[in-house]
Structures are given as structure tokens and as C-alpha cells.
Amino acid sequence: MNTKFKSLTTAIIIVALLSGCEKQFTSKDSAAVHDAVGSLISDKPNIVMIVSDDIGYEIPTADGGRSYSTPNIDKIAKGGIRFTQVRAAPLCSPSRFMLFTGKYNFRNYGIWGIMDTTQRTIGNMLQDAGYTTCYAGKWQLDGGDNSIRKFGFDKYSVWLPFKVCPEETEGSRYKNPKIYQEGGYLPDSFTNGKYSDDIFTDYVGKFIDSNKAKPFFICYSMILGHKPYCPTPDDPEFATWDADPYHSDTTFYPSMVKYMDKKIGLIITKLFKLGLMNNTIVIYTGDNGTQKEITSKYKTTTIQGAKGKTIEYGIHVPLFCNWQGTIAAGSINGSIIDFTDFLPTLAGIANVPVPTAYGPLDGTSFYPQLVGLTGNIRSSMFTHFDPQNCTGNDKNARYAQDSMYKLYETGQFYNFKTDVFEKTPLADSSLSAKQKRIKRNLQAVITQMHN
């Protein structure tokens, strides 16, 4: 254990003793931790949040995946904390609304891929706190330059700046991409023959170079590993590959995961070379489960992706946080986390109050768990899933769940650990006293969340 972490641990113990062993962690306790630690934790650490597209829990090796090569992502996990009970919405647009605004979808989600510019986001919060902000990768919130800037991002390079339906009409996500940057599209002469996540990683690297002397926030919403499945620049097939957005071959998926990991590794290497890792928290997650076309080995079982479905394989995602000298390496945490929790957590990391002018917020900060405290741990989470997807084939659902049981608003109650595909609802007549109590508690959550 390094000296900085020993000192941090001592400070946390002092604060815990002063606060009382049975007391829950509050915003005042958060301030006390910062005061006790003093200069050991920067008031404004850099924040790099990486969100991969359609990467379920079973993909990274650190979580138990056995089909892919993810050494750089695994290093983020092994050098920091790995969360095991994190769940998103079943599709990307609803998940991103929750992640960026700290709100459940019934509060601010009406149309797929369009966020009203009256909303405020993690970008706004951190920009107001003095951070220089950057967004790279898939935008999918509409509005182009106007929306990106209103949502708090100073610099950006994105794919899908405006809503199109279906998204394939925007053109290739990968080879020969259509990239929107600083108010206009990059010329075809620049993007032809190039790969989208190469362009975005280069952009992020240059942003870090330009802002290394001041606090920065980067949200890198990767294009990888969404379909179409196609060769990367490391594959010999890339040079002659037809970039038609409907041209897809799942045999390239392992290569795409490997390339995704490689791009993440380049960002980590950049931070190391510039001496920024001790003052930077790197957060890695996926936005929903893996696509159904992908079957992966996970520990001793095989998992077919279930993106778009509310079952475990459609919503369970990885989350790793690495903050050298602050987060204990090799930590594993089973706290229940959903995507509304990111906004208050980033407020804790940046040492700023959770905004009170953004309207009702639903998230619970997991910042205490990052610095070794128990925190105000969730006993359950809620999801309002009204996808409004272009296909129109997705079913609406509202449900609450803990780490083992899930209750839908329509009444079906499942043990999703033993019935992962939710085939057999538990009958009231078969419930134990404990299960009845859990069901009542979950029903109370759903009732509280009526629009």
C-alpha cells in the first residue's frame, strides 16, 4: 500500500470515528473526508469517463469473460475498483439519458435520441465547477453544436450529432466515418480510409495535451463495439472492406473488442506519460447488454447477448474505476448501482455539491465506495424503460430490483439469479416470508416512481 493511500485510509478512519459507526454517509461526511485528507486528494481531479457501446458484463476478462482480449480494460479494474452489480437500461439512448442527467427516464425522456436542451447534464455540472470539458464518440442526443454546447461541452468530435432514423442512414460508424467536429463535418478527404475510434482517440489525446495544466473532464462514448461487425485497421481485410453500414460479419467481433481495448490503452498511456494518473480518475463502463448476435464464454457458461431486453443479459454492464493513490487496487464492490448514480458520484469526485437547480434527481452517489467508505448504499434500483426506438419493436417496462429479485409493475416477480431468462414468475403462494417482504419493498419503489 503506498504512502498516499495509507494517509487517505487513516483520514477516512478518523472521519468515520468522528461521525459514529452506525451513521450513514452524508454530504457533510463527504466534505469531512475532503477536509481530513487535505491536499492528498485534489479538489479537482481530472475525470475520464469511457463508455463502450453494447458491451455487456460478460465481455471483459476482469469480470470473468473468456472469449476476448481486454488487457488494458482489465488493468483499469485490477488497479482500482470493480463493481459487480451495475445495471443500465436495455438500450443505449435511454441509458445515456440516465447517465448524463441523473434522472429516470419518465422525468425527461420522450423521443429516442433527442434530449431537450432545457435539461442539464454532468457536462454542465463539471463545466460550472471549473472543468474544461470534452466529448468524443457517439452523441445520439440530437441538436448538433447547439445541444452539445448547451449540455456543457467545450470541445467535441462526434458521430451522429443529429437524430436520423434508422441510424444507418448516417453512414458508416467505422471505416470512412461521417464525423462532426466544432460545428461542422470533417471533409471526406480527411475521413476516407480512416477509422472512427482512431479519430476520436487522437482527438482525446490532443485535448489532454492542451489541458494538462488544468482540471478536465472527458466523456469518450466509443463507437466500438456496436454492429455492424467489421474489420478494424489491425485486420488485413480492412483495406478492401465495403463500408456499407449494413455490411456485417460477427466473426470480426473479437477483433473489435481487442481494438476497443487497444484504443483505451492509448489513452491510459497518454495519462501516464504526462504524469497525470495520480490526479485522474478513469471510469469505464458499457451502456447496455451485448447484441443478441454475439455469444460469449463467461466463466463456466455461455451467454447470448440480450440487448433490448430487460433480462439480466440485456442490462448488466461492467464498471471499473481507477484513481491511483485514492482507490485501493484490486477492490471489488457489490453495491447496487444504476445509471442515475453517475451524476452525484461525479459531484463527489469533483468536490462540488449535487446540483439543486436541475430538477428532481434520482441517483445515489457511489463516491464513498471509491474512497473506502460504506456510503449510503442502495437496497434496490428502478428502471422506467420506454424506448421509443426507431424500430418500434421494443416493449415498455417498469420494474424495481435488488441483487437477486425483480418485480415488474405488471406484477411478475422473479428470482433472476436462478431464472435468468425470467421464464417462471414466482407465485405469491410459494413465497417465503423473506421473499414477501422483498416483493413489498420493491412494490413500494415502483409506487413511489409513478409519473
C-alpha positions in Angstrom: 0.0 0.0 0.0 1.5 3.4 -1.0 2.0 6.3 1.5 -0.7 8.3 -0.1 -3.3 5.6 0.3 -2.2 4.9 3.9 -2.7 8.5 4.7 -6.0 8.5 3.0 -7.1 5.4 4.9 -6.1 7.0 8.2 -8.1 10.1 7.4 -11.2 8.1 6.4 -10.9 6.1 9.7 -10.7 9.4 11.7 -13.8 10.8 9.9 -15.7 7.5 10.4 -14.9 7.6 14.2 -16.0 11.2 14.4 -19.2 10.5 12.5 -20.2 7.5 14.5 -20.0 3.9 13.4 -23.8 3.5 12.6 -24.3 6.8 10.8 -24.9 6.7 7.1 -22.5 8.7 4.8 -24.0 12.1 4.0 -22.8 15.2 2.0 -21.4 16.6 5.2 -19.3 13.5 5.7 -18.1 13.8 2.1 -16.9 17.3 2.9 -15.3 16.0 6.1 -13.4 13.3 4.1 -12.0 16.0 1.8 -11.1 18.2 4.7 -9.3 15.4 6.6 -7.4 14.2 3.6 -6.5 17.8 2.6 -4.0 18.0 -0.2 -3.9 14.2 -0.6 -7.0 14.4 -2.9 -7.0 17.2 -5.4 -10.1 19.3 -5.1 -10.5 18.9 -8.9 -9.0 15.6 -10.1 -9.3 15.1 -13.9 -12.1 12.8 -14.9 -12.0 10.5 -17.9 -15.2 8.5 -18.4 -15.2 5.9 -21.2 -18.5 4.3 -22.3 -18.3 1.4 -24.7 -21.3 0.7 -26.9 -23.1 -2.6 -26.4 -20.6 -4.2 -24.1 -22.2 -6.4 -21.5 -20.8 -7.6 -18.2 -19.6 -10.9 -19.8 -17.1 -9.3 -22.2 -14.1 -8.0 -20.1 -11.8 -10.7 -18.8 -11.7 -8.9 -15.4 -15.4 -9.7 -14.9 -15.0 -13.4 -15.9 -15.2 -13.1 -19.7 -13.3 -15.9 -21.5 -13.8 -15.0 -25.2 -11.9 -11.8 -25.7 -8.6 -10.0 -25.1 -9.1 -7.0 -22.8 -5.7 -6.4 -21.0 -6.0 -2.6 -20.8 -9.6 -2.6 -19.5 -8.5 -5.3 -17.0 -5.7 -3.1 -15.8 -8.2 -0.3 -15.0 -10.1 -2.9 -12.9 -7.2 -4.5 -11.2 -5.6 -1.2 -10.4 -8.8 0.2 -8.9 -12.3 -1.0 -8.0 -14.5 -3.4 -9.9 -18.3 -3.1 -9.4 -20.3 -6.2 -9.9 -23.9 -5.1 -9.6 -24.3 -2.3 -12.1 -27.3 -2.1 -14.5 -28.2 0.1 -17.3 -31.4 0.4 -19.5 -31.7 -2.3 -22.2 -30.9 0.2 -25.0 -28.4 3.0 -25.4 -30.5 6.1 -25.7 -32.5 5.5 -22.5 -29.2 4.6 -20.7 -27.5 7.7 -21.8 -30.3 9.9 -20.7 -30.0 8.5 -17.2 -26.2 8.6 -17.1 -26.0 12.3 -18.3 -28.8 13.7 -16.3 -29.1 11.6 -13.1 -32.8 11.1 -13.8 -35.0 8.2 -14.5 -36.5 8.2 -18.0 -40.0 9.1 -17.0 -38.7 12.5 -16.0 -37.1 13.6 -19.2 -37.2 11.0 -22.0 -39.8 11.2 -24.7 -38.2 10.6 -28.0 -35.4 8.3 -29.0 -32.2 10.2 -29.5 -33.5 13.7 -28.7 -32.7 15.4 -25.4 -34.5 18.7 -24.7 -31.9 21.5 -24.3 -33.6 22.6 -21.0 -32.0 19.5 -19.4 -28.7 19.8 -17.6 -26.0 17.2 -17.6 -22.8 16.0 -16.0 -21.1 18.2 -18.6 -22.9 21.3 -17.3 -22.1 20.4 -13.7 -18.4 20.0 -14.2 -18.1 22.9 -16.6 -19.7 25.1 -13.9 -17.2 23.6 -11.4 -14.2 24.9 -13.4 -13.5 21.9 -15.6 -12.6 22.2 -19.3 -14.9 19.6 -20.9 -14.6 17.3 -23.9 -17.0 14.9 -25.6 -15.8 12.4 -28.2 -17.6 9.5 -29.9 -21.3 8.7 -30.4 -23.5 11.7 -29.4 -27.1 10.4 -30.1 -28.8 13.3 -28.3 -29.6 15.5 -31.3 -29.1 19.2 -31.8 -25.5 19.3 -33.1 -23.3 22.2 -32.0 -26.2 24.0 -30.2 -27.1 21.0 -28.0 -23.5 19.8 -27.3 -22.5 23.2 -26.0 -25.7 23.7 -24.1 -25.1 20.4 -22.4 -21.8 21.6 -21.1 -19.1 20.5 -23.5 -16.4 23.0 -24.6 -14.7 20.7 -27.3 -16.1 17.8 -29.2 -15.7 15.4 -32.1 -18.8 13.2 -32.6 -20.7 10.7 -34.7 -24.5 11.1 -35.0 -24.8 14.8 -34.0 -28.4 14.9 -35.2 -31.2 12.3 -34.9 -31.6 10.1 -38.0 -33.8 7.1 -38.2 -32.6 4.4 -38.9 -29.1 5.4 -37.7 -27.5 3.5 -40.7 -28.6 6.5 -42.9 -25.9 8.5 -41.1 -23.4 6.3 -42.9 -20.6 4.1 -41.6 -19.8 4.1 -37.9 -16.3 2.8 -38.5 -14.5 3.0 -41.9 -14.9 6.3 -43.8 -17.0 7.8 -40.9 -19.0 10.9 -41.0 -17.5 13.0 -38.2 -19.0 16.3 -36.8 -16.4 18.4 -35.1 -16.6 22.0 -33.7 -19.7 23.0 -35.7 -19.2 21.2 -39.0 -18.4 17.9 -40.7 -14.9 16.9 -41.4 -14.2 16.6 -45.1 -14.4 13.2 -46.8 -10.8 13.8 -48.0 -9.8 13.5 -44.3 -12.1 10.7 -43.1 -11.9 8.4 -46.1 -9.9 5.3 -45.3 -9.8 6.2 -41.6 -11.5 4.5 -38.6 -13.8 6.4 -36.3 -12.4 5.4 -33.0 -8.9 6.2 -34.3 -10.1 9.8 -35.0 -11.8 10.1 -31.6 -8.8 8.7 -29.6 -6.5 11.1 -31.4 -8.8 13.9 -30.6 -8.9 12.9 -26.9 -5.1 12.7 -26.8 -4.7 16.2 -28.3 -7.3 17.5 -25.8 -5.3 16.1 -22.9 -2.1 17.6 -24.3 -3.8 21.0 -24.4 -5.4 20.9 -21.0 -2.9 19.0 -18.9 -2.3 22.0 -16.6 -5.9 22.4 -15.5 -8.8 20.2 -14.5 -10.5 18.5 -17.4 -13.5 16.1 -17.9 -13.6 13.8 -20.9 -16.6 11.7 -21.9 -15.4 9.3 -24.6 -18.5 7.5 -25.8 -16.9 4.8 -28.0 -18.4 3.6 -31.3 -17.0 0.1 -30.6 -18.4 -2.5 -30.3 -21.8 -1.7 -31.9 -22.7 -3.5 -35.1 -22.1 -3.7 -38.0 -19.3 -6.1 -37.1 -16.4 -5.4 -39.4 -12.6 -5.5 -39.6 -10.5 -2.9 -37.7 -7.3 -1.3 -39.0 -5.4 -4.2 -37.4 -7.2 -6.7 -39.7 -5.9 -7.4 -43.2 -9.4 -7.3 -44.5 -9.8 -3.6 -43.5 -8.2 -2.1 -46.7 -10.8 -3.7 -49.0 -13.8 -3.8 -46.7 -17.0 -2.3 -48.0 -18.0 0.4 -45.5 -21.7 -0.1 -46.2 -23.4 0.3 -42.7 -25.5 -2.8 -43.4 -22.4 -5.0 -44.2 -21.7 -7.0 -41.0 -19.9 -10.2 -40.1 -19.8 -11.4 -36.5 -16.5 -13.2 -37.0 -14.9 -9.8 -36.6 -16.4 -9.1 -33.1 -13.4 -10.5 -31.1 -11.1 -8.2 -33.2 -13.3 -5.2 -32.5 -13.2 -5.9 -28.7 -9.4 -6.2 -28.9 -9.2 -2.9 -30.9 -11.5 -1.2 -28.4 -9.2 -2.3 -25.6 -6.2 -1.0 -27.6 -7.7 2.4 -28.0 -8.4 2.6 -24.3 -4.8 1.6 -23.6 -3.5 4.5 -25.7 -5.4 7.0 -23.5 -4.1 5.4 -20.3 -0.6 5.5 -21.8 -1.0 9.2 -22.6 -2.1 10.0 -19.0 0.9 8.1 -17.6 3.4 9.8 -19.9 2.2 13.2 -18.9 2.3 12.2 -15.2 -1.5 12.7 -14.8 -2.6 9.3 -13.5 -2.2 10.2 -9.8 -4.6 13.1 -10.3 -7.0 11.5 -12.7 -9.9 9.1 -12.2 -10.6 6.8 -15.1 -14.1 5.3 -15.3 -15.0 2.5 -17.7 -18.5 1.1 -18.3 -20.8 -0.2 -21.1 -24.2 1.4 -22.0 -26.3 -1.8 -22.1 -26.0 -5.5 -22.8 -24.3 -7.1 -25.8 -26.1 -7.6 -29.1 -28.1 -10.9 -29.5 -25.9 -11.9 -32.4 -22.9 -12.3 -30.1 -22.4 -15.4 -27.9 -19.6 -15.3 -25.4 -18.0 -17.6 -22.9 -18.3 -16.3 -19.3 -16.6 -18.3 -16.6 -18.1 -21.8 -17.0 -21.2 -20.8 -19.0 -22.1 -19.4 -22.4 -24.1 -16.1 -22.7 -26.0 -14.9 -25.7 -26.3 -11.1 -25.7 -29.8 -9.7 -25.0 -29.5 -6.0 -25.8 -33.1 -4.6 -25.9 -34.4 -7.0 -23.3 -34.9 -6.3 -19.7 -33.4 -9.6 -18.5 -30.0 -9.7 -16.8 -28.1 -10.2 -20.1 -29.6 -7.0 -21.5 -28.9 -4.7 -18.6 -25.9 -6.0 -16.6 -22.8 -4.0 -17.5 -19.2 -3.6 -16.4 -18.0 -0.7 -14.2 -14.3 -0.2 -13.3 -12.8 2.9 -11.6 -9.1 3.6 -11.3 -7.8 6.5 -9.3 -4.2 5.8 -8.3 -3.4 6.6 -4.7 -7.0 7.1 -3.8 -8.9 3.9 -4.8 -7.4 0.7 -3.3 -6.1 -1.5 -6.1 -7.9 -4.8 -6.5 -11.1 -3.7 -4.8 -14.4 -5.5 -5.6 -17.7 -3.9 -4.7 -21.2 -5.5 -4.8 -23.2 -2.3 -4.2 -26.3 -1.9 -6.4 -25.7 0.9 -8.9 -27.8 2.2 -11.8 -27.0 4.9 -14.4 -28.7 7.7 -12.5 -25.9 7.3 -9.9 -23.1 8.8 -12.1 -24.1 12.4 -11.8 -24.0 12.6 -7.9 -20.8 10.4 -7.9 -19.0 12.8 -10.3 -20.1 15.7 -8.0 -18.4 13.9 -5.1 -15.2 13.3 -7.1 -15.1 16.9 -8.2 -15.8 18.0 -4.6 -18.9 20.1 -5.6 -22.5 19.9 -4.3 -25.0 17.9 -6.2 -26.9 20.5 -8.2 -30.3 21.7 -6.8 -31.4 23.5 -9.9 -31.6 20.5 -12.3 -35.0 19.4 -11.2 -35.6 16.1 -9.3 -32.6 13.8 -9.3 -32.7 10.1 -8.7 -29.1 9.0 -8.3 -27.3 7.8 -5.2 -23.6 8.6 -5.1 -21.1 5.7 -5.0 -18.3 8.2 -4.4 -18.0 6.9 -0.7 -17.3 3.4 -2.0 -14.5 4.7 -4.2 -12.6 6.1 -1.1 -13.3 3.1 1.1 -16.4 4.0 2.9 -19.7 2.1 3.0 -21.8 5.0 1.9 -25.5 5.4 1.5 -25.8 2.1 -0.3 -28.9 1.3 -2.4 -31.1 -1.6 -1.4 -32.7 -1.6 -4.8 -32.8 0.2 -8.2 -35.6 1.2 -10.5 -36.0 1.4 -14.3 -38.5 3.1 -16.5 -38.0 1.7 -20.0 -39.9 3.4 -22.7 -37.5 3.1 -25.6 -39.4 4.9 -28.4 -36.9 3.2 -30.7 -36.9 3.6 -34.4 -37.9 0.0 -34.9 -41.0 0.3 -32.7 -40.5 -3.3 -31.7 -39.3 -2.7 -28.1 -41.7 -3.3 -25.2 -42.2 -0.7 -22.5 -41.4 -1.9 -18.9 -41.2 -0.5 -15.4 -39.5 -2.6 -12.7 -37.6 -2.5 -9.5 -34.9 -5.0 -8.4 -32.3 -5.8 -5.8 -29.3 -8.0 -6.4 -31.5 -11.1 -6.7 -35.2 -10.4 -7.2 -37.0 -8.3 -9.8 -40.6 -7.0 -9.7 -42.4 -5.6 -12.8 -45.1 -3.1 -12.5 -47.4 -5.6 -14.1 -46.9 -7.9 -11.2 -44.4 -10.6 -12.3 -41.9 -11.3 -9.6 -38.7 -13.2 -10.5 -35.5 -14.6 -8.9 -33.3 -13.6 -11.8 -30.3 -15.4 -10.4 -32.0 -18.8 -10.7 -34.3 -17.8 -13.6 -32.0 -15.6 -15.7 -34.4 -15.6 -18.7 -37.4 -14.8 -16.4 -39.5 -17.7 -17.7 -41.3 -18.6 -14.5 -42.7 -15.8 -12.2 -42.8 -16.7 -8.5 -46.4 -17.3 -7.3 -47.5 -15.5 -4.2 -48.5 -18.8 -2.7 -44.9 -20.1 -2.9 -43.1 -17.1 -1.4 -41.3 -17.3 1.9 -41.7 -14.6 4.5 -38.4 -13.0 3.3 -39.5 -13.1 -0.3 -42.8 -11.5 0.6 -41.0 -8.7 2.4 -38.7 -8.1 -0.6 -41.6 -8.0 -3.0 -43.4 -5.4 -0.8 -40.3 -3.3 -0.7 -39.9 -3.4 -4.5 -43.5 -2.6 -5.0 -43.0 0.5 -2.7 -40.2 1.6 -5.0 -42.4 1.3 -8.1 -45.3 3.1 -6.5 -43.0 5.9 -5.4 -41.9 6.3 -9.0 -45.2 6.9 -10.7 -45.1 9.8 -13.1 
